[in-house]
């Protein structure tokens, strides 16, 4: 068994624009994102912290670091998944997010899991 397969965490993302919380005239665009983190490896691993890079689409970037996600530090046994929904506010109608989760495996190994870049886009902005 390779090290990669032991520590295989997959991340999928769905996004949603929230028009009722957004105000285009005030450059306030609110998005929800739902993330599923699946342990497809063979070792139980705990999500310890997160690191986000949020691009507002105008060249402005914000970094966010913190413990856990939505107040939790889930332990994912092999085959388990954890889903949560959170949100962000950006000043443009199109932006993106990417980042990483910092994980601690049950066997003491620490590793990062990349969160692939995903687009935040108000409806009818991108074709």
C-alpha positions in Angstrom: 0.0 0.0 0.0 1.5 3.3 -1.0 1.5 6.3 1.3 -0.8 8.2 -1.1 -3.5 5.5 -0.7 -3.1 5.5 3.1 -3.9 9.2 3.3 -6.4 9.8 0.4 -8.8 12.5 1.3 -11.1 13.8 -1.5 -12.8 17.2 -1.5 -15.9 18.1 -3.6 -17.6 21.5 -3.6 -21.0 22.9 -4.6 -21.7 26.7 -4.6 -24.8 28.8 -4.4 -25.3 32.5 -4.9 -27.5 34.1 -2.2 -29.3 37.0 -3.8 -31.5 37.7 -0.8 -28.3 38.4 1.3 -26.4 40.2 -1.5 -26.6 43.9 -2.5 -25.1 44.5 -5.9 -25.1 48.3 -5.6 -23.1 48.0 -2.3 -20.6 45.5 -3.9 -21.8 42.8 -1.6 -22.1 39.3 -3.1 -22.8 36.5 -0.7 -22.2 32.8 -1.6 -22.8 29.6 0.2 -20.6 26.6 -0.4 -21.1 23.0 0.6 -18.0 20.9 0.9 -17.9 17.1 1.2 -14.6 15.6 2.6 -14.3 11.9 2.0 -11.6 9.6 3.5 -10.9 7.1 0.7 -7.6 6.1 2.3 -6.9 3.3 4.8 -6.1 5.4 7.9 -8.5 7.4 10.1 -7.6 11.1 9.9 -8.8 14.2 11.7 -9.3 17.6 10.1 -7.3 20.0 12.4 -7.4 23.3 10.6 -8.1 25.1 7.3 -6.5 27.7 5.1 -8.5 29.6 2.5 -7.4 31.9 -0.3 -10.3 34.0 -1.5 -10.0 36.0 -4.7 -12.5 38.8 -5.1 -12.1 38.9 -8.9 -10.6 42.4 -8.9 -7.1 41.3 -7.8 -7.9 41.6 -4.1 -7.1 38.4 -2.2 -8.0 37.5 1.4 -6.5 34.6 3.4 -8.3 33.0 6.2 -6.9 30.4 8.7 -8.6 28.7 11.6 -9.1 25.6 13.6 -11.6 23.1 12.2 -14.6 23.8 10.0 -18.0 25.2 11.3 -16.7 24.7 14.8 -15.8 21.0 14.3 -12.7 18.9 13.8 -14.2 15.8 12.3 -12.5 12.4 12.6 -12.9 10.5 9.3 -12.5 6.8 9.5 -11.8 5.0 6.2 -14.9 5.2 4.1 -16.4 8.1 6.1 -17.3 11.5 4.8 -18.2 14.8 6.4 -20.3 17.5 4.7 -20.7 21.1 5.9 -22.0 24.4 4.5 -20.4 27.7 5.1 -20.3 31.1 3.2 -18.3 34.0 2.1 -18.9 37.6 1.0 -16.9 39.1 -1.8 -17.0 42.6 -3.4 -17.4 41.4 -7.0 -19.9 39.3 -8.8 -17.3 36.7 -9.8 -14.4 35.4 -7.7 -12.9 32.1 -6.6 -11.7 30.2 -3.5 -9.1 27.6 -3.0 -7.1 26.3 0.0 -6.1 23.4 2.1 -7.1 21.3 5.1 -4.4 20.3 7.6 -5.0 16.7 8.7 -3.6 14.5 11.4 -3.8 10.7 10.8 -4.4 8.3 13.5 -0.9 6.9 13.1 0.6 10.4 13.8 1.3 11.4 10.2 0.4 15.1 9.5 -0.5 16.1 5.9 -2.3 18.8 3.9 -5.2 18.2 1.6 -5.7 20.6 -1.3 -9.1 22.2 -1.7 -9.4 22.6 -5.5 -10.1 26.1 -6.8 -13.8 26.8 -7.4 -15.6 29.7 -9.0 -18.0 32.0 -7.2 -20.3 33.6 -9.7 -23.6 35.4 -9.5 -26.2 34.1 -12.0 -25.9 35.4 -15.6 -22.4 36.6 -15.1 -20.4 33.8 -16.7 -21.6 32.2 -19.9 
